[in-house]
Amino acid sequence: MPDDKSTHHHHHHHHYGDNGPHAEYARRAGQPGPGPNPHRLRRNVRSGKVAGVCAGLADYFGWRVKWVRLAWIGATLFFFPMPIFVYLGFAICLRAGDPVTGRYASPEEERFWRTYSVKPKATLSELKHRFRAIDARIAEMEKVVTSSEYRLRREFRNLEEGRA
């Protein structure tokens, strides 16, 4: 019996009109995407207690810094001394920087890069939907432009403008 992946079929024949569920995809389709990824793991020395490693991890993943600190302390208690070496490695290797939220032009750009960094498959899925929206818009334009009504309207417009 074939597995679910081989028999699974998506129906992606959506209407991407102005009021459809994917109107935002259709509206942004064709626009240039954001620039280089600003969502990098950095130490947050402003909010940090020691070297800013826990605060940087919290910024990067969108977690509360107190839970990251508690988890790190717990890991240190159970796995001593390895978490201390890892912390020192992060403190040495990671560049200090501003919190993640200060590096974006818009909340949408932050959402895109946070998702890209943490869940690349979700970002790929969103990009596939955007490309489908572009394809649907192009198909709709082709249908309109190749219709006889369009040709007839163009001829009337040419006659009105005196270009027979």
C-alpha positions in Angstrom: 0.0 0.0 0.0 1.5 3.4 -0.9 2.4 5.8 1.9 0.4 8.9 2.6 2.9 11.2 0.9 2.5 9.5 -2.5 -1.3 9.5 -2.4 -1.7 12.9 -0.9 -2.9 15.5 -3.3 -3.2 19.2 -2.7 -5.9 21.2 -4.5 -4.3 24.6 -5.0 -6.9 26.1 -7.4 -7.7 29.0 -5.1 -9.2 32.3 -6.2 -6.6 35.0 -5.3 -8.9 37.9 -6.0 -9.1 41.2 -4.0 -11.2 39.7 -1.2 -10.1 36.1 -1.1 -8.3 34.4 1.8 -4.9 34.9 0.1 -5.5 38.6 -0.9 -2.4 39.6 1.0 -0.2 37.1 -1.0 -1.7 38.4 -4.3 -1.2 42.1 -3.3 2.5 41.5 -2.4 3.2 39.1 -5.2 6.0 40.3 -7.4 7.4 42.8 -4.9 11.0 42.4 -3.9 11.6 40.4 -0.8 13.5 41.6 2.3 17.3 42.0 2.1 19.9 39.9 3.9 18.8 38.1 7.0 19.2 40.4 10.1 17.9 37.6 12.4 21.2 36.3 13.7 22.0 34.9 17.1 23.9 37.6 19.1 24.7 38.3 22.7 22.4 40.9 24.2 24.7 42.7 26.6 22.1 45.4 27.4 19.7 42.9 29.0 22.3 40.3 30.0 23.5 39.6 33.5 26.9 38.1 32.7 27.8 38.2 29.0 24.3 38.4 27.4 24.2 34.9 26.1 20.8 33.9 27.7 19.3 37.3 26.8 20.5 36.8 23.2 19.0 33.3 23.0 15.8 34.6 24.4 15.7 37.4 21.8 16.5 35.0 18.9 13.8 32.4 19.8 11.2 34.8 21.2 11.4 33.3 24.6 11.3 35.0 28.0 14.8 35.6 29.3 14.0 34.5 32.8 13.1 31.0 31.6 16.2 30.7 29.5 18.3 31.7 32.5 16.5 29.1 34.7 16.9 26.4 32.1 20.6 27.2 31.9 21.0 27.1 35.7 19.2 23.8 35.8 21.4 22.4 33.0 24.5 23.6 34.9 23.3 21.8 38.0 22.6 18.5 36.2 25.4 18.5 33.6 28.2 20.4 35.3 30.6 21.6 33.9 29.6 21.3 30.3 27.0 24.1 30.2 29.6 26.5 31.6 32.0 25.6 28.7 29.1 26.1 26.2 28.2 29.4 27.8 31.9 30.6 27.6 32.0 29.4 24.0 28.9 31.4 23.1 30.3 34.4 25.0 33.5 34.3 23.0 32.1 33.3 19.6 28.8 35.4 19.4 29.0 39.0 18.5 27.3 41.5 20.8 24.4 43.2 19.2 21.1 44.9 19.8 17.9 42.9 20.5 16.5 41.2 17.4 13.4 43.5 17.3 15.5 46.6 16.7 16.8 45.4 13.4 13.7 45.3 11.2 11.9 47.7 9.0 8.4 46.4 9.8 6.8 43.7 12.0 6.1 41.7 8.8 9.8 41.7 8.0 10.6 40.5 11.6 8.0 37.7 11.3 9.4 36.6 8.0 13.0 36.4 9.2 12.2 34.9 12.6 10.2 32.2 10.8 12.9 31.7 8.2 15.6 31.2 10.9 13.6 29.0 13.2 11.2 27.2 10.8 12.5 27.3 7.2 9.9 24.8 6.0 7.1 27.2 7.0 8.8 30.0 5.1 9.2 27.8 2.1 5.5 27.0 2.3 4.6 30.7 2.4 6.8 31.5 -0.6 5.1 28.6 -2.5 1.8 30.2 -1.8 3.1 33.6 -2.9 4.3 32.1 -6.2 1.0 30.4 -6.7 -0.7 33.8 -6.2 1.5 35.3 -8.8 0.7 32.4 -11.2 -3.0 32.8 -10.5 -2.8 36.6 -11.2 -0.9 36.0 -14.4 -3.5 33.4 -15.5 -6.3 35.8 -14.8 -4.6 38.6 -16.7 -4.0 36.2 -19.7 -7.6 35.2 -19.6 -8.7 38.9 -19.7 -6.2 40.0 -22.3 -6.9 37.1 -24.7 -10.7 37.5 -24.4 -12.7 38.8 -27.3 -14.3 41.4 -24.9 -10.9 42.9 -24.3 -10.1 43.1 -28.0 -13.5 44.7 -28.6 -12.9 47.3 -25.8 -9.4 48.0 -27.2 -10.9 48.6 -30.7 -13.5 51.0 -29.3 -10.9 52.9 -27.3 -8.7 53.2 -30.4 -11.7 54.5 -32.4 -12.5 57.0 -29.6 -8.9 58.3 -29.6 -8.9 58.5 -33.4 -6.4 55.7 -34.0 -8.3 53.5 -36.4 
